[in-house]
């Protein structure tokens, strides 16, 4: 019994010391004390072992002793096995700041650090812009019209965007821009995301591109000239980075600039001769100024001794001799303006380099620093806004669509995807706004930007698939009435651009975070590079203390020994405690992976991806908890909080489970599993009860539905494009009354009180009012209600040959198909047919006339042979 008491005292004492990372002295004290107690209680062997352990800890843990014999050996070994960090990788690692992501890596996050900067409401001026200008802009375009009929935004919308300075959101007011906060920019893009082409057209100039690069690195002269012109749309920018051989690996740019003398404006000046081939450049076809990234060389040493001067960025006006621009790519789903740019021996003066000659070779740093912020705003905001609009339309459609005499929203098979859409929209909105708040408070969240870019664009794709599924035939039939097909198709673009999602998950989130966010790894590598043994000793043994700390925290929290003191309420506190517990396990697993795999971890992308999934789930859960903490919950929101946090934390544990199953060292994996999950996994997927509750809340006129669709396009005025969300909202306001009448009428029909031939709802209503089962007022209400429902369920149809690009290839099969109504190419047939909607608005159902491309921008065709032109399909 004495042996057990001493052993328990020793283990408990060491766990407390380790958990607090109290250091070697505290551990030695525990071992000495329990060793002496062991000797006094006649447990001589255990007491002696504890005293020997105290001596060993002193030799290995006290700086004065370990530095004489242990540190040099460890330092030599570390130099051999630690991964080499290239200059380009170091630039990426140095970009941005470390905040809450670093706290999660530590295994002991301080929630007060996350909550110190409260996310307040944006200024009234910014909110007014979102409420008015954004609503007007999105009401001026219809997805079918811009994506299919004209492959561009309408001319009046282009003018409105320029007039209201949508392209100058990030440009300060002193240069004529709007100077919006990051959070306001996010909300603008969320609202515009109803239309993919509109969001992309506005988002790109306000993200990575000439505007942001000029603001941060441009010369005063460049700022004074370009920023006002970019703000009001006189200049349309694009940025050429990617090409046929440089995508995710942007540092492998094959495009070159060579320092030389050349003629400019009639004078011989020092400049650059550029040769480049760019692909997938948004706004390139109409851009008036092109930002370019290229590798700069000085073979004649006109600038100095160094020949390879590194990646550099410059601005090249459209029309510069040798630059070929104007043709288009055809992006899947939404053909936003995107195309190639070619340059052959393009000579530019040195002062066209962004920032001038002082910024030669700084292009990679410039791009990475801008990308660390831009990636957490544009695409994540678009995904959040598109998802919340999908939530609104999916909830509305499934409530008015009836099968088996009930709304399909009451069917469990439909409720499951509705709840998933709601949860992802909830997580996305919380994450993008809280991260934007970090940026507004001075942070440059590089690792969170990768988390948001990957997960929120994946959410967008999954929400689109679920929304398509619950809409069924309504969504798979293309046409002006279909508000889902084009956005769903276009999600593939967000998945691919600004860093392909596959590589973002497998290389960037954990790969960058493991070094950038870890409390000690960067210091260890810096000590290695500087050959500084003393700095290495401090970093390495601090790292060792962290490992022991996470071991103790993970084990003790895993068996329920954890502080319940959190700044959250009773709803959120259990999830905050779970984040802290899993964070400790994640930190331990991250160190185990780096120690056991060493430099091979770079190649083990699936291991890295799973650890990245854990970090991502913890980060997204934290953003949801912060959003809950700072907001005012509405009825039904608690269920959405539970569903979202349970899903995210289940995903975190699932990723850890996959990590343990695939870690090459099976013994290490077994020990880690025991320490991280001592009581087994804690989280399961959300219950059916939560699913029912959420699905009903978002498919009826509730406070939760209204909150989730705030700052989306949910208004409509006479003369604007049709807004399906507005129409669903109006129907849902009357749904309760309609449902009561449905119940009365259908019950009467089932009892045989109505004619058996009354198969349509309209027929049953008329029969019911004749038999005085419902009032005349109710019948009039149902006539209007059913007319609107039927119009929302209606899909488009087209002339037989309307879908063929080349009408000469159409096989009509029967002569009667050649009637005027079935031949879109009939002589003299121009314009579009329209169908009257239940709300007295018209929608185009076909348009065979040549479309106006819209806008007064340049779009010259590159020179090409007549045969080439004939062989290419139009974008229509």
C-alpha positions in Angstrom: 0.0 0.0 0.0 2.9 2.4 0.8 4.4 1.8 -2.7 1.0 2.7 -4.3 0.7 5.9 -2.2 4.2 7.1 -3.1 3.7 6.2 -6.7 0.4 8.1 -6.9 2.0 11.1 -5.2 4.9 11.1 -7.6 2.8 10.7 -10.7 0.2 13.3 -9.6 2.9 15.8 -8.7 4.8 15.3 -12.0 1.5 15.7 -14.0 0.8 19.0 -12.2 4.3 20.3 -12.9 4.2 19.1 -16.5 0.7 20.5 -17.1 1.8 23.9 -15.9 5.2 23.7 -17.7 6.8 24.6 -14.4 10.3 23.5 -15.5 13.0 21.2 -14.4 13.5 22.7 -10.9 9.9 22.0 -10.0 10.1 18.4 -11.4 13.3 17.8 -9.4 11.5 19.1 -6.3 8.6 16.7 -6.7 11.0 13.7 -7.3 13.1 14.6 -4.3 10.1 15.1 -2.0 8.4 11.8 -3.1 11.8 10.0 -3.0 12.3 11.0 0.6 8.7 10.1 1.5 9.4 6.7 0.0 12.4 6.1 2.1 10.5 7.2 5.3 7.6 4.8 4.5 10.0 1.9 4.1 9.6 1.8 0.3 13.4 2.0 -0.2 13.5 0.7 -3.8 10.9 3.2 -5.1 12.4 6.0 -3.0 15.9 5.3 -4.4 14.5 5.2 -7.9 12.8 8.6 -7.5 16.0 10.1 -6.1 17.9 8.8 -9.0 15.3 10.2 -11.4 15.8 13.6 -9.6 19.5 13.4 -10.2 19.0 12.4 -13.9 16.5 15.3 -14.4 19.0 17.7 -12.9 21.7 16.6 -15.3 19.4 16.8 -18.3 17.2 19.7 -17.3 19.2 22.3 -15.4 20.9 24.6 -18.0 24.2 24.8 -16.3 24.6 21.1 -16.4 23.0 20.0 -19.6 24.8 22.6 -21.7 28.1 20.9 -20.8 27.3 17.6 -22.2 23.7 17.1 -23.6 23.0 20.3 -25.6 26.0 19.9 -28.0 25.0 16.4 -28.9 21.4 17.4 -29.5 22.4 20.4 -31.5 24.6 18.3 -33.8 21.8 15.8 -34.3 19.3 18.5 -35.0 21.5 20.0 -37.7 21.5 16.7 -39.5 17.8 15.8 -39.4 16.0 19.2 -39.3 14.3 20.2 -42.6 16.0 22.8 -44.8 14.0 26.0 -45.3 14.5 27.6 -48.7 14.6 31.4 -49.1 11.1 31.4 -50.7 9.7 29.2 -47.9 11.2 31.5 -45.4 9.6 34.5 -47.1 6.3 32.8 -46.8 6.9 31.9 -43.2 7.8 35.4 -42.3 4.7 36.8 -43.9 1.7 37.6 -41.7 1.3 37.4 -38.0 0.6 34.6 -35.5 -2.5 35.0 -33.3 -5.1 32.5 -32.2 -3.7 29.9 -34.6 -0.5 30.0 -32.5 -2.5 29.6 -29.3 -4.2 26.5 -30.7 -0.7 25.1 -31.6 0.5 25.6 -28.1 -2.0 23.2 -26.7 -3.1 25.6 -24.0 -5.2 28.3 -25.6 -6.1 31.4 -23.5 -9.7 32.2 -24.5 -9.2 35.8 -23.2 -6.6 36.3 -25.9 -9.3 35.5 -28.5 -12.0 37.6 -26.9 -9.9 40.7 -26.3 -10.9 42.4 -29.6 -14.6 42.4 -29.7 -16.2 42.4 -33.1 -18.4 45.5 -33.1 -21.0 46.6 -35.6 -19.5 48.4 -38.6 -20.0 52.2 -38.9 -23.4 53.4 -40.1 -21.9 54.8 -43.4 -20.5 51.4 -44.3 -23.7 49.6 -43.4 -25.7 52.1 -45.5 -23.4 51.2 -48.5 -24.2 47.5 -48.0 -27.9 48.1 -47.6 -28.3 50.4 -50.5 -25.6 50.4 -53.1 -25.0 46.6 -52.8 -28.7 45.9 -53.1 -29.0 48.1 -56.2 -25.9 46.5 -57.8 -27.1 42.9 -57.3 -30.6 43.8 -58.4 -29.3 45.0 -61.8 -28.2 41.5 -63.0 -29.7 38.1 -63.5 -27.4 35.1 -63.5 -28.7 33.6 -66.7 -28.5 36.9 -68.5 -24.9 37.7 -67.5 -23.6 34.1 -67.7 -25.4 32.8 -70.8 -26.9 35.6 -72.8 -24.1 38.3 -72.7 -21.2 36.7 -70.8 -20.6 40.0 -69.1 -22.3 42.4 -66.8 -24.8 44.9 -68.3 -23.4 48.2 -69.4 -25.5 50.2 -66.8 -24.2 48.0 -64.0 -20.5 48.6 -65.1 -21.2 52.3 -64.9 -22.9 52.0 -61.6 -20.0 50.0 -60.1 -17.5 52.7 -61.3 -19.7 55.6 -60.1 -20.2 54.1 -56.6 -16.5 53.2 -56.4 -17.0 49.5 -55.9 -13.4 49.0 -57.3 -12.0 51.3 -54.6 -13.2 49.6 -51.5 -9.6 49.1 -50.2 -8.4 52.4 -51.4 -8.3 55.2 -48.8 -10.6 58.2 -49.1 -7.6 60.5 -49.6 -7.0 58.8 -52.9 -10.7 58.9 -53.9 -11.6 55.4 -52.6 -14.2 54.2 -50.1 -11.6 53.2 -47.5 -13.9 50.4 -46.1 -12.9 48.3 -43.1 -12.1 44.7 -43.8 -15.3 43.6 -42.2 -17.3 45.9 -44.4 -15.5 44.6 -47.5 -16.4 41.1 -46.5 -20.1 42.0 -46.0 -20.1 43.8 -49.4 -18.8 40.6 -51.1 -21.2 38.4 -49.2 -24.1 40.4 -50.5 -22.8 40.5 -54.1 -22.2 36.8 -54.0 -25.8 36.2 -55.1 -24.3 36.6 -58.5 -20.9 34.9 -59.0 -19.8 37.1 -61.9 -20.6 40.3 -60.0 -18.8 39.2 -56.8 -15.7 38.1 -58.8 -15.6 41.3 -60.9 -15.7 43.5 -57.7 -13.7 41.2 -55.4 -10.6 40.7 -57.5 -9.5 44.3 -57.9 -10.0 44.7 -54.1 -7.9 41.6 -53.4 -4.5 40.5 -54.6 -3.6 42.9 -57.4 -2.2 46.3 -58.4 -4.4 48.3 -56.0 -3.2 46.5 -52.8 0.4 46.3 -54.0 0.5 50.0 -54.8 -1.0 50.9 -51.4 1.6 48.9 -49.5 4.7 49.2 -51.7 4.1 51.7 -54.5 6.1 55.0 -54.8 4.3 58.2 -54.0 4.2 59.1 -57.7 2.6 55.7 -58.6 0.0 56.1 -55.8 -1.0 59.6 -56.8 -1.4 58.6 -60.5 -3.0 55.2 -60.2 -5.0 54.9 -57.0 -7.6 57.6 -57.8 -8.0 56.2 -61.3 -8.5 52.7 -59.9 -11.0 53.9 -57.3 -13.4 55.4 -59.8 -12.9 52.8 -62.6 -11.0 54.9 -65.1 -8.4 52.1 -64.8 -9.5 48.5 -64.7 -6.7 46.4 -63.2 -5.6 42.8 -63.4 -2.6 40.9 -62.1 -0.7 38.4 -64.0 0.9 35.8 -61.8 0.0 32.3 -62.9 0.8 30.7 -66.2 1.0 27.3 -67.9 3.9 26.2 -65.8 3.4 28.3 -62.6 0.3 27.7 -60.6 0.4 26.7 -56.9 4.2 26.7 -57.2 4.2 30.4 -58.1 7.9 30.7 -57.3 8.7 28.7 -60.5 7.8 31.6 -62.7 9.4 31.1 -66.2 8.5 34.7 -67.2 11.5 37.0 -67.3 12.6 40.6 -67.3 16.1 41.5 -68.4 17.7 44.7 -67.5 18.8 46.6 -70.6 18.8 49.9 -72.4 15.9 50.7 -74.7 13.9 53.4 -76.3 11.0 55.0 -74.4 9.1 58.1 -75.5 11.9 58.9 -78.0 14.7 58.6 -75.5 17.1 55.8 -74.6 16.6 54.8 -71.0 17.5 52.0 -68.6 14.6 49.5 -68.4 13.5 45.9 -68.7 12.7 43.7 -71.6 9.8 41.4 -70.6 8.9 38.0 -72.0 5.9 36.3 -70.4 2.9 34.0 -70.9 0.1 34.3 -68.4 -3.1 32.3 -68.0 -6.3 32.5 -66.0 -6.0 36.2 -65.3 -9.3 37.7 -64.1 -10.3 41.0 -65.8 -7.4 40.6 -68.3 -9.6 40.9 -71.4 -10.7 44.5 -70.4 -7.8 45.5 -68.2 -6.3 48.9 -68.8 -3.3 48.3 -66.6 -1.6 44.9 -66.0 0.3 44.0 -62.9 3.0 41.4 -63.7 5.2 39.2 -61.7 8.4 37.9 -63.4 12.0 36.8 -62.6 14.4 39.7 -63.1 17.9 39.1 -64.5 20.8 41.6 -65.0 23.3 39.7 -67.2 25.2 42.9 -68.2 25.5 44.0 -64.5 23.8 47.3 -65.2 22.5 47.4 -61.7 25.3 45.6 -59.9 27.2 42.4 -59.6 24.3 40.1 -58.9 22.7 38.6 -62.1 19.6 36.9 -60.7 17.7 39.6 -58.9 14.6 37.5 -58.0 10.9 37.9 -58.5 9.8 41.4 -59.2 6.4 43.1 -59.9 5.7 45.9 -62.4 2.7 47.8 -63.8 2.3 47.7 -67.6 -0.4 49.9 -69.3 -2.6 48.2 -71.9 -1.4 49.1 -75.4 2.3 48.8 -74.5 4.1 47.5 -77.6 4.6 43.7 -77.6 1.8 42.9 -75.1 -1.1 40.9 -76.5 -4.3 41.0 -74.4 -8.0 40.7 -75.1 -8.9 37.1 -75.7 -10.9 35.1 -73.1 -10.9 31.8 -71.2 -14.3 30.3 -70.5 -14.5 29.6 -66.7 -16.9 26.8 -65.8 -20.3 27.9 -64.6 -19.8 31.7 -64.7 -17.8 33.1 -67.6 -16.5 36.1 -65.8 -13.9 38.1 -67.7 -10.8 36.0 -67.5 -8.1 35.4 -70.1 -4.5 35.0 -71.2 -1.8 37.7 -71.5 1.3 37.3 -73.7 4.3 39.5 -73.9 7.2 39.4 -76.4 10.2 41.7 -75.9 8.0 44.2 -74.0 10.3 47.1 -73.0 9.3 49.1 -69.9 11.2 51.8 -68.0 12.5 51.1 -64.5 10.0 53.3 -62.8 7.2 51.0 -63.9 8.4 48.5 -61.2 6.0 48.7 -58.3 7.9 50.7 -55.7 10.7 51.5 -58.0 14.1 50.0 -58.1 14.2 49.6 -54.3 11.6 46.8 -54.6 13.5 44.8 -57.2 13.6 41.2 -56.1 10.9 41.8 -53.4 8.0 40.5 -55.5 7.6 37.2 -53.7 7.5 38.8 -50.3 5.0 41.5 -51.6 2.7 38.8 -53.0 2.8 36.5 -50.0 2.1 39.4 -47.6 -0.8 40.6 -49.6 -2.1 37.1 -50.1 -2.1 36.3 -46.4 -4.8 38.9 -46.0 -6.6 38.7 -49.3 -7.2 35.0 -49.1 -9.2 35.3 -45.9 -11.5 37.9 -47.4 -12.5 37.6 -51.0 -13.2 33.9 -51.7 -14.3 33.0 -48.1 -16.7 36.0 -48.1 -18.1 34.9 -51.5 -18.6 31.4 -50.2 -20.3 32.7 -47.0 -22.7 35.0 -48.9 -23.5 32.4 -51.6 -24.2 29.8 -49.0 -26.6 32.0 -47.0 -28.5 32.8 -50.1 -28.7 29.1 -50.9 -29.9 28.5 -47.4 -32.7 31.1 -47.9 -33.9 29.7 -51.2 -33.5 26.0 -50.2 -35.5 26.6 -47.1 -38.2 28.5 -48.9 -38.5 26.1 -51.8 -38.8 23.0 -49.6 -41.5 24.6 -47.6 -43.7 25.5 -50.5 -43.0 22.3 -52.5 -45.5 19.7 -51.4 -45.4 15.9 -52.0 -47.6 13.3 -50.4 -49.8 16.3 -49.1 -47.0 17.7 -46.9 -44.1 20.2 -47.5 -41.0 18.3 -48.4 -39.3 20.3 -45.7 -41.1 18.0 -43.2 -39.4 14.9 -44.7 -36.4 13.7 -42.8 -34.4 12.9 -46.0 -34.7 16.6 -47.0 -34.2 17.9 -43.5 -30.7 16.4 -43.3 -29.2 18.5 -46.2 -31.2 21.6 -45.0 -29.5 21.3 -41.6 -26.1 20.8 -43.2 -26.6 23.9 -45.3 -27.6 25.9 -42.3 -24.7 24.8 -40.2 -22.1 25.4 -42.9 -23.6 28.9 -43.6 -23.5 29.6 -39.8 -19.9 28.5 -39.5 -18.8 30.3 -42.6 -20.4 33.6 -41.6 -18.9 33.5 -38.1 -15.4 32.6 -39.3 -15.1 35.1 -42.1 -16.4 38.0 -40.0 -14.4 37.2 -36.9 -11.2 36.8 -39.0 -11.9 40.0 -40.8 -12.2 41.6 -37.4 -8.7 40.3 -36.6 -7.4 42.1 -39.8 -9.1 45.3 -38.7 -7.2 45.0 -35.4 -3.8 44.8 -37.1 -3.3 41.1 -37.6 -2.2 39.5 -40.9 -3.5 35.9 -40.4 -1.6 33.8 -42.9 -2.5 30.4 -41.6 -6.2 31.2 -40.9 -6.4 32.6 -44.4 -5.5 29.2 -45.8 -8.0 27.5 -43.4 -10.8 29.8 -44.5 -9.9 29.6 -48.2 -9.9 25.8 -48.2 -12.8 25.0 -45.9 -15.2 27.8 -46.8 -14.9 27.2 -50.5 -15.4 23.5 -49.9 -18.5 24.4 -47.8 -19.8 26.4 -50.7 -19.4 23.4 -53.0 -21.1 21.1 -50.5 -23.9 23.6 -49.8 -24.5 23.9 -53.5 -24.8 20.2 -53.9 -27.2 19.9 -51.0 -29.3 22.8 -52.3 -29.4 21.2 -55.8 -30.5 17.9 -54.3 -33.5 19.4 -52.3 -34.6 21.5 -55.3 -34.6 18.4 -57.6 -36.0 19.1 -61.0 -36.3 22.8 -60.3 -32.5 23.1 -60.1 -31.4 20.7 -62.9 -33.4 22.5 -65.6 -31.4 25.5 -66.8 -32.9 28.8 -67.6 -33.5 32.3 -66.2 -35.7 30.9 -63.4 -32.9 28.6 -62.2 -31.1 30.5 -59.5 -28.9 27.5 -58.5 -27.4 25.8 -61.5 -24.9 28.5 -62.5 -23.7 29.2 -58.9 -23.3 25.5 -58.3 -21.3 25.0 -61.5 -19.1 28.0 -60.6 -18.0 26.6 -57.3 -15.3 24.7 -59.1 -13.6 28.0 -59.8 -13.3 29.0 -56.1 -11.9 25.5 -55.3 -9.1 26.0 -57.9 -8.0 29.6 -57.8 -5.8 31.4 -55.2 -4.1 28.2 -54.3 -5.7 24.9 -55.3 -7.6 23.4 -52.4 -5.9 20.0 -52.6 -2.5 21.6 -52.1 -3.8 24.1 -49.6 -5.0 21.3 -47.4 -2.1 18.9 -47.9 0.8 21.3 -47.8 -0.1 24.8 -46.5 -2.4 24.6 -43.4 -0.3 22.4 -41.3 2.9 22.6 -43.3 3.1 26.4 -42.8 1.5 26.3 -39.4 3.9 23.7 -38.0 6.8 26.1 -38.3 5.1 29.5 -38.3 2.6 29.0 -35.4 4.6 26.6 -33.3 6.1 28.4 -30.2 9.6 27.0 -30.6 10.3 25.4 -34.1 11.1 28.7 -35.8 13.5 29.7 -33.0 15.2 26.3 -33.3 15.7 26.7 -37.0 17.0 30.2 -36.6 19.5 28.9 -34.0 20.6 26.2 -36.4 21.1 28.7 -39.2 23.0 31.1 -36.9 25.0 28.1 -35.3 23.9 29.5 -31.9 24.1 26.7 -29.3 22.8 28.8 -26.5 19.7 30.0 -28.4 19.1 26.4 -29.5 19.4 25.2 -25.9 16.7 27.7 -24.8 14.4 26.9 -27.7 14.8 23.1 -27.6 14.2 22.7 -23.9 11.3 25.1 -24.0 10.0 22.8 -26.8 10.6 19.8 -24.6 8.7 21.4 -21.8 5.8 22.1 -24.2 5.7 18.4 -25.2 5.6 17.2 -21.6 2.9 19.9 -20.9 0.7 18.8 -23.7 1.2 15.1 -22.7 -0.1 16.0 -19.2 -2.8 18.3 -20.3 -4.1 15.8 -22.9 -4.1 12.9 -20.5 -5.7 14.7 -17.6 -8.3 16.6 -19.7 -9.1 13.4 -21.5 -10.1 11.7 -18.3 -12.1 14.7 -17.2 -9.6 16.6 -14.9 -10.0 20.0 -16.3 -10.9 23.5 -15.2 -14.4 24.5 -16.0 -13.6 28.2 -15.7 -14.2 29.7 -19.2 -15.5 33.1 -20.3 -18.4 31.5 -22.1 -22.0 30.8 -21.1 -23.3 27.3 -20.3 -24.2 26.6 -23.9 -20.7 27.4 -25.3 -18.5 26.4 -22.3 -18.4 22.6 -22.9 -17.3 23.2 -26.5 -14.6 25.6 -25.4 -13.3 23.0 -22.9 -13.3 20.4 -25.7 -11.3 22.7 -28.0 -8.7 23.1 -25.2 -8.6 19.4 -24.7 -8.2 18.5 -28.4 -5.7 21.4 -28.8 -3.4 19.7 -26.2 -3.7 16.4 -28.1 -3.1 18.1 -31.4 0.0 19.9 -30.1 1.4 16.6 -28.9 0.6 14.8 -32.2 2.2 17.7 -34.2 5.4 17.4 -32.3 5.4 13.6 -32.5 4.9 13.8 -36.3 7.8 16.3 -36.7 10.1 14.3 -34.4 9.4 10.8 -35.9 9.2 11.8 -39.6 11.7 14.7 -39.6 12.1 16.2 -43.1 10.0 13.4 -44.6 6.9 15.0 -43.1 6.9 17.3 -46.2 6.4 14.3 -48.4 3.7 12.7 -46.1 1.0 15.0 -47.3 -1.9 12.9 -46.1 -0.5 13.0 -42.5 0.0 16.7 -42.8 -3.5 17.1 -44.2 -5.1 15.3 -41.3 -3.3 17.4 -38.8 -4.3 20.5 -40.8 -7.9 19.2 -40.5 -7.6 19.1 -36.8 -6.2 22.7 -36.6 -8.9 23.9 -39.0 -11.8 22.3 -37.0 -10.4 23.9 -33.8 -10.1 27.3 -35.4 -13.6 27.2 -37.0 -15.1 26.1 -33.7 -13.4 28.9 -31.9 -14.8 31.5 -34.4 -18.3 30.1 -33.9 -17.9 30.3 -30.1 -16.6 33.9 -30.3 -19.5 34.9 -32.6 -22.0 33.3 -30.1 -20.4 35.0 -27.2 -20.5 38.5 -28.8 -23.9 38.2 -30.4 -27.5 38.1 -29.2 -28.9 34.6 -29.7 -32.3 34.3 -31.3 -34.8 31.5 -30.8 -33.6 28.3 -32.3 -29.9 29.4 -32.6 -28.8 27.2 -29.7 -29.6 24.1 -31.8 -27.5 25.5 -34.6 -24.6 26.2 -32.2 -24.8 22.6 -31.0 -25.1 21.1 -34.4 -22.1 23.2 -35.8 -19.8 22.6 -32.8 -20.6 18.9 -32.5 -19.9 18.4 -36.3 -16.6 20.4 -36.2 -15.3 18.6 -33.1 -16.4 15.2 -34.4 -14.3 16.1 -37.5 -11.3 17.0 -35.4 -11.4 13.7 -33.5 -12.0 11.8 -36.8 -8.9 13.4 -38.3 -6.8 12.5 -35.2 -8.1 8.9 -35.5 -6.9 8.9 -39.1 -3.6 10.2 -38.0 -3.1 7.5 -35.4 -4.1 4.8 -38.0 -1.5 6.0 -40.5 1.5 7.2 -38.5 4.4 5.0 -39.6 5.7 4.3 -36.1 2.9 2.0 -34.8 4.2 2.0 -31.2 4.2 5.8 -31.1 0.7 5.8 -32.6 -0.5 3.5 -29.9 0.9 5.6 -27.1 -0.5 8.8 -28.6 -4.0 7.3 -29.0 -3.9 6.2 -25.4 -2.8 9.7 -24.2 -5.1 11.7 -26.5 -8.2 9.5 -26.2 -7.8 7.9 -22.7 -11.6 7.7 -22.3 -12.2 7.2 -26.0 -13.6 9.6 -28.5 -16.2 12.1 -27.1 -18.1 13.5 -30.1 -20.7 11.9 -32.4 -22.5 13.5 -35.3 -25.5 15.6 -34.3 -28.7 14.0 -33.4 -31.8 13.7 -35.6 -33.6 16.0 -33.1 -31.2 18.8 -33.9 -31.6 18.2 -37.6 -35.4 18.5 -37.4 -35.3 21.6 -35.3 -32.8 23.5 -37.6 -34.6 22.4 -40.9 -37.9 23.6 -39.6 -36.5 26.9 -38.4 -34.8 27.8 -41.8 -37.8 26.7 -43.8 -40.4 28.9 -42.0 -40.6 32.5 -41.1 -38.5 32.6 -38.0 -36.0 34.8 -36.3 -33.3 32.3 -37.0 -34.0 32.3 -40.7 -34.0 36.2 -40.7 -30.7 36.3 -38.8 -29.0 33.9 -41.2 -30.1 35.9 -44.2 -29.2 39.3 -42.9 -26.9 41.2 -45.3 -28.0 39.0 -48.2 -30.1 40.3 -51.1 -33.5 39.8 -49.5 -35.3 42.9 -50.9 -37.1 43.7 -54.1 -38.5 46.9 -55.7 -40.4 47.5 -58.9 -38.2 47.5 -62.0 -35.4 45.3 -60.4 -34.4 41.9 -61.5 -36.5 39.1 -60.0 -35.3 38.1 -56.5 -36.4 34.5 -55.6 -35.3 34.9 -51.9 -37.7 37.8 -51.5 -40.5 35.9 -53.1 -39.9 32.9 -50.9 -39.9 35.1 -47.8 -43.2 36.6 -48.8 -44.7 33.2 -49.2 -43.4 32.0 -45.9 -45.0 35.0 -44.1 -48.3 33.5 -45.3 -47.4 29.9 -44.9 -49.1 29.3 -41.6 -52.5 30.5 -42.9 -52.0 28.5 -46.1 -51.1 25.3 -44.2 -54.3 25.5 -42.2 -56.4 25.8 -45.4 -54.4 22.9 -47.0 -55.2 20.8 -44.0 -59.0 21.6 -44.2 -59.2 21.0 -47.9 -57.1 17.8 -48.1 -59.0 16.3 -45.2 -62.3 17.0 -46.9 -61.0 15.4 -50.1 -59.8 12.3 -48.2 -63.3 12.0 -46.7 -64.9 12.2 -50.1 -66.5 15.5 -49.4 -64.9 17.0 -52.6 -65.1 15.6 -56.1 -62.5 12.9 -56.9 -61.6 14.8 -60.0 -60.3 17.8 -58.0 -56.7 16.7 -58.3 -55.1 20.2 -58.4 -54.9 22.3 -55.3 -56.7 25.1 -57.2 -59.6 22.7 -58.0 -59.9 21.6 -54.4 -60.0 25.2 -53.2 -62.8 26.1 -55.6 -64.7 22.9 -54.6 -64.2 23.7 -50.9 -65.5 27.2 -51.1 -68.6 26.0 -53.1 -69.4 23.6 -50.3 -68.7 26.4 -47.7 -65.8 24.4 -46.1 -63.7 27.5 -46.4 -64.6 31.2 -46.6 -64.6 33.3 -49.8 -61.8 35.3 -48.3 -59.7 32.2 -47.7 -60.4 31.1 -51.3 -59.2 34.4 -52.7 -56.1 34.2 -50.5 -55.4 30.7 -51.8 -55.9 31.6 -55.4 -53.1 34.2 -55.1 -50.9 32.0 -52.9 -51.1 29.0 -55.2 -50.5 31.1 -58.3 -47.2 32.4 -56.7 -46.3 28.9 -55.6 -46.8 27.5 -59.0 -44.8 30.2 -60.6 -41.9 29.5 -58.2 -42.1 25.8 -59.1 -42.1 26.5 -62.8 -39.0 25.9 -65.0 -38.0 27.3 -68.4 -38.4 25.7 -71.8 -36.8 26.8 -75.1 -37.2 26.5 -78.8 -36.1 23.1 -80.1 -32.9 24.5 -81.7 -32.1 27.1 -79.1 -29.5 25.0 -77.3 -27.3 24.5 -80.4 -24.5 26.9 -81.0 -24.3 26.1 -84.6 -27.9 26.0 -85.9 -26.8 24.4 -89.2 -26.0 21.2 -87.3 -29.5 20.8 -85.9 -31.4 17.6 -86.8 -35.1 18.4 -86.5 -36.3 14.8 -86.8 -39.8 15.7 -87.8 -41.1 18.5 -90.1 -43.6 19.7 -87.4 -40.7 20.8 -85.2 -39.8 23.5 -87.8 -42.7 25.7 -86.6 -41.8 29.3 -85.7 -42.2 28.7 -82.0 -39.6 25.8 -82.2 -37.0 27.5 -84.3 -34.9 30.0 -82.5 -33.1 30.9 -85.7 -36.2 31.7 -87.7 -35.7 34.8 -90.0 -36.6 38.0 -88.3 -37.0 36.4 -84.9 -35.1 38.6 -82.4 -35.3 39.4 -78.8 -36.7 37.2 -76.1 -40.0 35.6 -75.3 -41.3 36.2 -71.8 -43.6 34.6 -69.4 -45.7 36.5 -66.9 -44.9 35.5 -63.3 -47.3 35.3 -60.5 -45.9 38.5 -59.0 -46.5 40.5 -62.2 -42.8 40.4 -63.1 -41.4 39.1 -66.4 -38.5 36.7 -67.0 -36.8 36.1 -70.3 -37.0 32.5 -71.5 -34.9 32.7 -74.6 -32.9 35.3 -76.5 -31.6 34.6 -79.9 -30.4 38.1 -80.7 -26.7 38.9 -80.6 -26.0 40.1 -77.0 -24.5 43.5 -76.1 -21.3 42.7 -74.2 -22.1 45.6 -71.8 -19.7 48.3 -70.6 -17.6 50.8 -72.5 -14.4 48.8 -71.9 -12.0 47.8 -74.5 -12.1 44.2 -75.7 -10.1 44.0 -78.9 -9.5 40.6 -80.4 -6.0 39.4 -80.8 -5.0 39.0 -84.4 -5.9 35.5 -85.6 -6.7 33.7 -88.8 -10.2 33.7 -90.2 -10.2 29.9 -89.9 -9.3 30.1 -86.2 -12.1 32.5 -85.6 -14.6 30.3 -87.3 -13.5 27.3 -85.3 -14.1 28.8 -81.9 -17.5 28.8 -80.2 -18.8 32.1 -79.0 -19.1 32.6 -75.3 -22.8 32.9 -75.6 
